[in-house]
């Protein structure tokens, strides 16, 4: 798969995960209360020398403030090693014109485990590959028609942890332009999502995590037709 395609897939996965945090992710952790102003003032007063301090205590405070002494290097100190200049990255290429996403949310507090997900992927013709996610790649092409990622953080799957893997949902997404025309890609992704929803006992949701209705299906199909007309 082309490097630019991989980078955009990574970016798209990030967008999908950020967009589904409130549905699949963990709630925000409570922030620790900040120390009160009085506590901070007490701490500062303890650190400042008083008139009753002895000369020895004052010298210790001075040494703590300036551990280097007269600015001389201690024995054994070496000059910092210069870091090599960063290697410039190649540009990721132009961004996709359009990204279309579908979500599958496990029903009735059901948890999707690794064995179920692998079986669903195999039965729907998807392959595990680049970026540690699943792809539908047409024969003779290196670009995926659409891909499937974990809808919960970190978004990808661990190849050697299928026996312990669990998630509450997954996301299918396609980026346009792709290796096939938009309408064919959409029909293929929707059919795959519906089949996987049956296998995984999961609910099919639209890109806004709402119920995927026939009205929304018709709207997306018209959007795909219009996109194909503009590309022709």
N, C-alpha and C positions, 0 to 999 in steps of 0.2 A: 504494500500500500504506500502511496506517495507520502513524503514527509509533511507536506502542507495539509494533506487530508487528515493525517493523524493529529496534527496540532489543532485543527478546527474541530475534530471529534472531541478532543480533550476539553476545548473551550465550551463546546455544546453540552458535554456531560456536566461541566461545572454550572452552567446556566440551569440545566434541568434540576440539579440537586438543590441549588439555592432556591429555585422556584417551588420546591416541594418540601422545604424544611418544616413549615407549619403543619404539614399533613403527616410526614413520615419521620421527621427528625425529633431530637430531644428538646425539651423546654429549656429556655435560658436559665442558667444558674443564677442564684441570687448573689448580688454583689455584697462583699463584706462591708460592714459599716466603717466609715472613716473615723479615725481617731479624733476626739473632741479637741477644740482649741485649747482648753485648759490642760489636757494631758500633754499636748505638744509643748505648751509653755513650761510645764513642770520639767519635761525632758531637757529643754534648752537650758533651764536654770541649773540643772544638775551638771551639765557639761561645761558651763562657764566657770572660770576660776573666780574665787572670792578673795576678799582682802585678807582672810585668815589663812590663805594657802601659803605653804612653806616654799622656799626657793626650789627645793627638790621636786615638789609637785608641779611647779611652774615649768621646770625644765622638761619633765615628763610630758606635759601637755604640748610644749613646743616641739618635742621630738615626734610626738604622734601626728602633729599637723604637718611636719616636714620630715618624713622618714628618710629622705635622701641626704639630710645633713646640709653640707655646704654646696650641694649640687654635684658632687663628685660621684662617679660610678662606683658601686661596690665591687669588690674583687669577685671575678667570675661573671660579671654582667657582660653581655655581648650586645652589639648593635642589632636593631630589628632587621630581619631578613625581608627584603622587598618582595611584595606579592607579584606574581606574574600578571600581566595585563589580561583581562577577560577576553575570551574568544567571541567575536561577534556572531550572533545567531542569524541564520538565514531568515528572510521574511516568510511569514506564514501563508502568504498568498492572499488573494481577495476573500473577504468574508462571504458566507452563504447569502443568497438572495432571500431565502425563506427557511424557517425551521418549523416543522410540524411535530407535535408531541402527543402521545397517548399514555395514560397511566393505568396500571392494574393494581388495585388495592385489595388485599386479602379480605374475604368476607367473614363476619361473625368472629372477630378477634383471632382468626386463623393465622398461623405463621407459615410462610413459605420456606421450606427447607431446601438444602442443596440438591438432594436427590430429585425432588419434585421439579425444581427449576431446570435441571439438566434434562430430565425426561421431556418436559414441555419444549425445550429448545430443540432437541433432536427430532421430536415429532413434527415440528413446524419448519424444519430445514434451516435452522440457524447454526452458526459455527462460533465456537469460542476462539478469540484471536487477539488482535492488536488492542492495546490499552486495557487488557484484561476484562473485556466485555464481549457480548455476542453481536454477530453481524450476519446480515443476509447479503452475500456477495454473488452477483451473477457470473456465470461462466465466461471466462475470457476477460474479466475486468478486475482491477485492484481496488475499485471504489465501492463501498457498501451502498446498497439501496436504502437500507435503514439499519439501525443498531438497537441493542437493548442493554440498559445499564441498571444498576441497583438504584432505586429511588431514595434510599437512605445513605447517609454518609458511610464510607468515602466515595461511593458511586460505582466503584469497580468491584470485581469478584476476585478472591484469592484462589488460584488454581489448585492448591493442595489442601484446601479447607472445606471441600464440599460436604464432608461428613458432619461438620459442625456449623455450617452456614445456615443462618436464618434471617429473614427480612419480612417486612409487612407489605412491601410493594416493589414494583419494577416500573421502568419507563421505557417506552419505545419512541424513537425519534428519527426523523429523516431530514436531511439538509438538501436544499435545491440551489443550483442544478445538481443532478446526480447522473449515474450511469444509464438510467432509463428515464422516459418522460414522466412528468409529475403525476399524472392521473394513474398510470400503471403502478408507480411506486406507492402511492397512497392506497390503492386497492389492495396491494400485496401486504402492506403494513397493517391495514385494518383487518384483513382476513386472519393474519397471524395473531394479532391482539385478541380477536374474538375466540380463536381456537385455544390460545394460551389461557384465557380467562376461564374456559371450561375445565381445562386440565388442572389449573391451580386454585380453582374455587375462588376466583377473584372478580371484583367488579371493574368494568371498563369505564374509565373517566376521560374527559376531554382535557385539553391543554391547561384549563383553569381549574382542574380537579373537580369539575361538576359532572353530573350524570351525562353520559354520551347519548344524546337523543337522535332520532331520525332527522330532525330538523338540522341539527349541527352536522350530521353526516352529509346531508344535501348541500349545506353551505360550503363545507370543505371540498367536496367534489367539484363544485362550481369554481372555487378558487383555483383548484388544480387545472381545470380546463382553461381558465383565463391565463394562467401562467404559461401553459403549453402554447396557447395562441400567441402570446407575446414573444416566445422564444422561436417560433417558426418563421 
